[in-house]
Amino acid sequence: MGAASQIDEAGAVDDPILAALYRGDTRGALGLCARLHGAALGRLSMAFLGSQAEAEEAVQETLLAAYDGFGGYRAEASLRAWLFGIARRVCARKVETRARREQRLRLVHNEADSAVGADVLLAQRRRAERVRLLLEQLKPSERDAVVLRFDGELSFREVADACGVDEATARKRVSRALERLRHALKDEE
């Protein structure tokens, strides 16, 4: 599916939300945002945060911020890209808060984890840590772009809108991020 058809489909999905906003029905628009974009916002938040609980909280914060910001929405980008931009900022704040908290706390072994099987749990943790570390090594702008593109399933135009850059810059950020990830994975083999 091409980027143009993705944008057209996203625009068509947003039509009922925009109609509700134009009628002044912000509560209805919020409900439609949650129903039509909630799952995608959840996947994006999960990709950024790696925690289901934090991702669910981030989606709620995103929707509340969207509700507060409906009056300022100027339709310069698709509503979907606008929502994903809000979600990206919410997740960035959560990651920053988590990093500060983890600097102060020391993680301890969770006894419930031993029931899964130590070897399986260890392999899962190593794989997740490896991916997370590789993503963390990217520049924040590149990490945001690649997560929005692949986990958020946004078109390059929507990635650009969500990041506040032009489409060519969004494409370059994703391309550079993928190249760095490929290189890092190749070095680890």
C-alpha positions as CSV (number, residue, x, y, z in Angstrom):
1,M,0.0,0.0,0.0
2,G,1.5,3.3,-1.0
3,A,1.9,6.3,1.3
4,A,-0.7,8.4,-0.7
5,S,-3.4,5.7,-0.1
6,Q,-2.4,5.5,3.6
7,I,-2.9,9.2,3.9
8,D,-6.2,9.1,2.0
9,E,-7.4,6.2,4.2
10,A,-6.3,8.1,7.4
11,G,-8.1,11.2,6.2
12,A,-11.3,9.2,5.5
13,V,-11.1,7.6,9.0
14,D,-10.7,11.1,10.5
15,D,-13.8,12.5,8.7
16,P,-16.3,11.7,11.4
17,I,-13.9,13.1,14.1
18,L,-13.5,16.4,12.1
19,A,-17.2,16.6,11.5
20,A,-17.8,16.3,15.3
21,L,-15.2,19.0,15.9
22,Y,-16.8,21.3,13.4
23,R,-20.1,20.8,15.2
24,G,-18.4,21.7,18.5
25,D,-18.9,18.2,19.8
26,T,-15.5,17.8,21.5
27,R,-16.6,14.9,23.7
28,G,-17.9,13.0,20.6
29,A,-14.7,13.8,18.8
30,L,-12.7,12.4,21.7
31,G,-14.8,9.2,21.8
32,L,-14.2,8.8,18.1
33,C,-10.4,9.4,18.5
34,A,-10.3,6.7,21.2
35,R,-12.3,4.2,19.1
36,L,-10.6,4.9,15.7
37,H,-7.0,5.5,16.8
38,G,-6.8,4.1,20.3
39,A,-5.3,0.8,19.3
40,A,-2.7,2.4,17.0
41,L,-1.8,4.9,19.8
42,G,-1.4,1.9,22.1
43,R,0.9,0.1,19.8
44,L,3.0,3.2,19.3
45,S,3.2,3.9,23.0
46,M,4.1,0.3,23.7
47,A,6.9,0.5,21.2
48,F,8.3,3.6,22.9
49,L,7.8,2.5,26.4
50,G,8.0,-1.3,26.4
51,S,5.4,-1.5,29.2
52,Q,1.8,-2.3,28.7
53,A,0.7,-0.4,31.8
54,E,2.7,2.7,30.9
55,A,1.5,2.5,27.3
56,E,-2.1,2.4,28.4
57,E,-1.5,5.4,30.7
58,A,0.2,7.2,27.8
59,V,-2.8,6.7,25.5
60,Q,-5.1,8.2,28.2
61,E,-2.8,11.2,28.6
62,T,-2.6,11.5,24.8
63,L,-6.4,11.6,24.5
64,L,-6.7,14.0,27.3
65,A,-4.1,16.3,25.7
66,A,-5.9,16.0,22.4
67,Y,-9.2,17.0,24.1
68,D,-7.5,20.0,25.6
69,G,-5.9,20.8,22.2
70,F,-8.9,20.4,19.9
71,G,-9.5,24.1,19.9
72,G,-6.0,24.7,18.5
73,Y,-6.1,22.0,15.9
74,R,-5.6,23.7,12.5
75,A,-5.8,20.7,10.2
76,E,-2.4,21.4,8.7
77,A,-1.6,17.7,9.0
78,S,-3.9,14.7,9.3
79,L,-5.6,14.3,12.7
80,R,-3.9,10.9,13.0
81,A,-0.4,12.5,12.6
82,W,-1.4,15.2,15.1
83,L,-2.5,12.6,17.7
84,F,0.7,10.6,17.1
85,G,2.8,13.7,17.6
86,I,1.1,14.2,21.0
87,A,1.7,10.5,21.8
88,R,5.3,10.9,20.9
89,R,5.8,13.8,23.3
90,V,3.8,12.1,26.1
91,C,6.0,8.9,25.7
92,A,9.2,11.0,25.7
93,R,8.3,12.6,29.0
94,K,7.5,9.2,30.4
95,V,10.9,7.8,29.3
96,E,12.7,10.8,30.8
97,T,10.8,10.4,34.1
98,R,11.5,6.6,34.1
99,A,15.2,7.2,33.5
100,R,15.4,9.6,36.4
101,R,13.5,7.2,38.6
102,E,15.7,4.2,37.6
103,Q,18.8,6.2,38.4
104,R,17.6,6.4,42.0
105,L,16.2,2.8,42.3
106,R,17.9,-0.5,42.2
107,L,16.0,-3.3,40.5
108,V,15.6,-6.5,42.4
109,H,14.8,-10.0,41.3
110,N,11.1,-10.7,41.0
111,E,10.2,-14.1,42.5
112,A,7.2,-14.5,40.2
113,D,9.6,-14.6,37.2
114,S,11.2,-17.8,38.3
115,A,8.0,-19.7,37.4
116,V,8.4,-19.0,33.7
117,G,11.7,-20.8,33.4
118,A,15.0,-19.1,33.9
119,D,16.4,-19.9,30.4
120,V,13.3,-18.6,28.6
121,L,13.1,-15.5,30.7
122,L,16.8,-14.8,30.3
123,A,16.6,-15.1,26.5
124,Q,13.5,-12.9,26.3
125,R,15.2,-10.3,28.5
126,R,18.4,-10.3,26.6
127,R,16.6,-10.0,23.3
128,A,14.4,-7.1,24.6
129,E,17.4,-5.4,26.2
130,R,19.4,-5.7,23.0
131,V,16.7,-4.1,20.9
132,R,16.0,-1.4,23.5
133,L,19.8,-0.6,23.8
134,L,20.1,-0.4,20.0
135,L,17.2,2.0,19.8
136,E,18.6,4.0,22.7
137,Q,21.9,4.4,20.8
138,L,20.1,6.2,18.0
139,K,19.7,9.9,18.0
140,P,16.3,10.8,19.6
141,S,15.1,12.3,16.3
142,E,16.0,9.1,14.4
143,R,14.6,6.8,17.1
144,D,11.3,8.7,17.1
145,A,11.1,8.6,13.3
146,V,11.7,4.9,13.0
147,V,9.3,4.0,15.8
148,L,6.6,6.2,14.3
149,R,7.2,4.8,10.8
150,F,7.2,1.1,11.7
151,D,5.5,0.6,15.1
152,G,3.1,3.5,14.5
153,E,2.6,2.5,10.8
154,L,2.6,6.1,9.8
155,S,3.4,7.2,6.2
156,F,6.5,9.3,5.8
157,R,4.3,12.4,5.5
158,E,2.6,11.6,8.8
159,V,6.0,10.9,10.4
160,A,7.1,14.3,9.2
161,D,4.0,16.0,10.5
162,A,4.3,14.2,13.9
163,C,7.9,15.2,14.2
164,G,7.5,18.8,12.9
165,V,9.8,18.3,9.9
166,D,9.5,18.0,6.2
167,E,8.9,14.7,4.5
168,A,12.5,14.5,3.1
169,T,13.9,14.9,6.6
170,A,11.6,12.2,7.9
171,R,12.8,9.8,5.2
172,K,16.4,10.6,5.9
173,R,16.0,10.0,9.7
174,V,14.3,6.6,9.1
175,S,17.0,5.6,6.5
176,R,19.9,6.6,8.8
177,A,18.3,4.9,11.8
178,L,17.8,1.6,9.9
179,E,21.3,1.7,8.6
180,R,22.7,2.2,12.1
181,L,20.6,-0.6,13.4
182,R,21.7,-3.0,10.6
183,H,25.3,-2.1,11.3
184,A,25.0,-2.6,15.0
185,L,23.2,-6.0,14.5
186,K,25.9,-7.1,12.0
187,D,28.7,-6.2,14.5
188,E,27.0,-8.3,17.2
189,E,26.8,-11.5,15.1
